[in-house]
Amino acid sequence: MEFSGYDLIGDVHGCARTLQQLLQRLGYQRRGGCYRHPQRQAIFIGDIVDRGTGVREALELVREMVEQGAAQIVLGNHEYNCIAYNEPARPGSQHQYLRDHSPRNQRMLRETLEQMEPYADEWRDHLRWFRQIPLFLDLEGFRVVHACWDEELIQRLKQQQIQDLSDDDFLHRTVERGSFGWLVADRLLRGTYLRLPNEAVMESAEGFRRYVYRTKFWSRNPQRHGDVVFQPDPLPEHLARLPLTEGEREKLLHYGSELPPLFIGHYWRQGIPAPITNNIACLDYSAVKAGRLVAYRMDAETVLSADKFVWVDVDARDLAD
């Protein structure tokens, strides 16, 4: 089917009721057991699971849309976390699973694991589906990835004809620190980051100790750490004003203004949705933290516009206590 445009939708995180409200606002109606639009196709940025009260319902809704051709999707880091948490490690490994069942990891997946526990067969089927979700989309006129577009890594994926995590060997390499597989999972699904200067440690709003901070991958000629930080938790002022070293500057990526429009999620933005740059839009506006579930109505533009964003405030029933 030919589509007249695309509706890119940010991180859902189990907010199933809110997602239904956003789809209805965008003109999608439930027909034949699936939300669909007569002329447009939805594209989900990943992170359908975790945190909210409607994980199972959101998964069913999104997967049905994808399988019936009403939507596309890219993999989020939370779907990847579910895969790795449930995938047994190979014999000889020091670990039982690709992702250890530590208290921290259990906490991150708690809502999903609890909500899917009564549906073990269904959950195993969803995990198999997660492994078939593309790591990125390079479409005519625009690009989609969950956290960061790294041109070098994506070209290598294309050359090796790797689109997803369906290959067992590649999946297991994603936990081998420093390998190509690990770089792909780390960069595309979690983004770029730098170590906090002076061996500093931050505690996030969720109580996690952090030794690194998330960085922009579009800054031109940044000079200080405060120029590149891109996360809800700001750097303390005494760290933000420290100059970047040459080594730190070399680790930063740059998505140029001449490149096709790029859509990402992942970063827990707040406020009124707007493009980050003329060709980059983040669609994660913290829905599951009493924020907004956001979409961008993409047509054929090469310069992104604030008036193309559509959103709904989160439905309070989607929020865990």
N, C-alpha and C positions, 0 to 999 in steps of 0.2 A: 504493500500500500504506500502511496505517496503521501507525505505529510507536509502541511504548509508551514509548520514551525514546531518548536520543541519547548517543553516546560521543564526546566531543571529544578530539582527539589532537594533541599538541604537535609542534614542529618535528622532522621525521624526519632531514633532512640526510644522505640516502644510507644510513641505518642499516636496510637491508632485513631482515636477519635479526632484529634487535631488534623491528622492527615486526611481523613475523610472530608472534613470541613474545607481544607485547602483545595482538595481536588474538585469539590463542588464549586468553590469560588472560581476556579480556573475553567469551569465549564465541562468537567468530566462527570459522566453519569454511569451508574451501575447498570450494565446491560449484559446478559448472558453470563452472569456470575463474575463480572469484571468491570472495574472502572475504566472507561474509555472516552476519548474525545473524537468527534466526527472528522476533524482535520489535523489534530496535533498529537504528538507523542511525548510522554513524560520520560525524564531521565533522572534516576535517583543517584545521589552522590555517595551512597554507602552509609554505614552505621545505622542500619534499620533496627538493630537489637540493642539490648542493655538499657538500664536506668528507668525507663517508664513502666507503666502498669499494663500496657497492651502489646507486649512483645510478640506473642503468638498471633494476635489479630493483625498487627502490622506486617509481620512476615507473610501471612497468608495473602493479604491484600496485594502487597508489592510483588510477590512471586507470581500470583495469578496474572497480574498485568504484564509482567515480563514474558511469561510463557505464552500469553495470547497475543503478543506483539503490540500491546498498548503502551509498553514502557521498555526502556533499557536501564541498565544499572552498572555501576562500577563497585569494586570491592572496597569496603571500609576497614580500618584497623580493628574495629570491634568484631566484625565477621571473621577476620583473620585470627584474632585472639581466640574465638570459639573453635575454629579449626585446630589451632595448635594445642589448645587445652585438651581437646578430645582425641588427638592423633597419637597413638602409641609410638614411643621412640623405638628405634631399631635395636636388635640384640647387640649387646656390647656397650650400649650407651650408659652413661652414669645416671640418666634420667629415665623415668617411667613414661613420660609424655613429652611432646615437643615443648609444651609450656608447663612448667611445674605447677602443681596444685597447692601453691603457697597461700597463706591467708590474704596477701595482697591481691593475687590473681583471682582467688575465689570472690573477694570483695568486688572486683571490677565486673565480674560476670554474674553476680549474685541474682539479680532480678531475672535474667534470662534462664539461668539454671533452675531457679525455683519455679518459674512459670511453665517451663517445658518439661519438668520432671514427670508429670502424669502422662506425658505423650512421648514416650521414649522412641518408638518407631518413627513417629513423625519428625522428631528432633534429629535422628540419624539421617533421615532423608533430606532435611534442610541442610545439614552439614555437608552432605554430598553435593547439594546444589551450590552452596557457598564456594566450593572448589571450582565450579564452572563459571563463576562470575568474572568478567574481564577485569584486569588490573587497571586499565585505562581505555578511553575511547578517543580515537583521532578521527573525527568526522569531517565532512566537507564544511569548512568554514569555522570550526571551533573544536576545542579539546576539553576532555573531562578526566579528572583524576581526583582521588579523595583528598590528598594533602599537598603534593608537590610534583610538578612536571620537570623531570630531569631528562633532558633531550638525549644525553649520551646513553643512559641506562635504557631508555625506551627504544632507541635505535638498536641496541644489542638485543632486546627482547624481540623486536620485529625480525631481526636477522636470524635468531634462533627459533622463530615461529612459536614463541611462548606468549600466550594471551591470558592465562589464568594459572591456578594452582592445581590443575587436574593431574599433572605429572608427579608421581610419588617422589622421584629423585629431586626434582626442583623444589617441591614443598619441604622436604627434609633439609635441603641446603639453606632454606630461609632462616634457620636457627643457628647456622654455622657462622659465627661472627667474622666479618670481613670478607665473606664469600660474595659472589655475584648475587646469589639468591637472597642473602641477608641484606645486601645493599638495596635491592629492589623493594623488599618488604619494608625496610626501614625508611627509605626516602619517599617512595610513592604513597605509602599508607600513613606515615607518621611525620613526614616533613623534614625540614632542615633545622639544625640546632647547634648551639655552641655551649661549651662548658662555661659555667659561671666564673668570672674572673676571681683571682686570688683565692681559689679553692673554696669559695663561698657555698653555702647551702641555703636553699629556700624551702619553706613549707607551703604547699599549695592550699587553696581553699578547702580541698577535700582531705587534707591531713597527710598528703604524701610528701616525703622529703625529696627535693629535686636538686640535682647537681648540674643540670643543663637548662637552657631556656630555648623556646622555639623562636626561629628567626624568619624574617621576610626573605623571599627569594626573588625579589624584584627591585631592591634598593640600588640606586645609582650612587656610587662613590660614598658609601657610608664611612663615617669617621669614628663614631663612638658606639658603645654597646647599646645605648638608648636609641640609636638610629635604626637598629635592625630587629629589636625585640618585637614579637608578634604573638601575644598570648594574653589571656584575661588578667593574669597576675603580673603587675608591673614590676620591673626591676627596682630595687632600692636605689634612691637617687645617687648615692655614693658609688654604686656599681654602674648605673646607667651613663654617668659622665666619663667613665674611664675610656681611654682611646683603644680602638681595636688594634691588635698587633698585625703585622703583615701576614703571619701564618693564619690568623683568624679570618682576615679578609679573603685569603685564598680559598678557604673552605666554603665561602658563600657562593650560592648560585645566582644567576641573573636571568630572569625571563624578560626578554626585550620587548619594548613597546611595538616593534614591527611584527611580532609574532601573532598567530591567530588568537582570538578570544579564548580564555581559559576559565573553567569553572571548577572550584574546589569547595570542600566542606571543612570539617575537622577542628576549626580554631575558636569556637565558642565566642563569636562576636556579639555585640550588644548594640542597642540603639536603632535608629532608622536605617534599613538596608540601603546600601549604595555600593557602586563599584569601588574596589581598592585602587585600581588604575584604570586607564581607558580600555584595557584588554584583560583585566583579571577581576573576577567576582567570587567572593566567598559567600556561600549560602547557608552556613551554620550560624544561626542566631540564637543558640542556647534554648531551643524549644523546651527541653526537658528540665531546664532550670527556670521555669516560669517566664520564658522568653517568647520568641516567635518562630513558627515554622514558615520558611521562606522559599519562594520560587522565583525564577527569572524566566520571562517569556522571550525566548531566543528566536529571532527570525533570520534575516540575512545581514544584520548589521555587523560592521567591523569595529565600531566604537560602542562600548557598552554604556547604557543610560540608566540613571536612577529611576526613571518613570516606567521601566520594564519589570521592576520588582513587584511581586504580589505576596502578601503574607496574611496569616491569621495568628492571633494570640493563642497561646497554648490553652487547651481545655484542662481545667484543674483536675478532672477525673483521671488524666493521664499521668499525674505526678505521684510518685511514691511518697509515703510518709517519711 
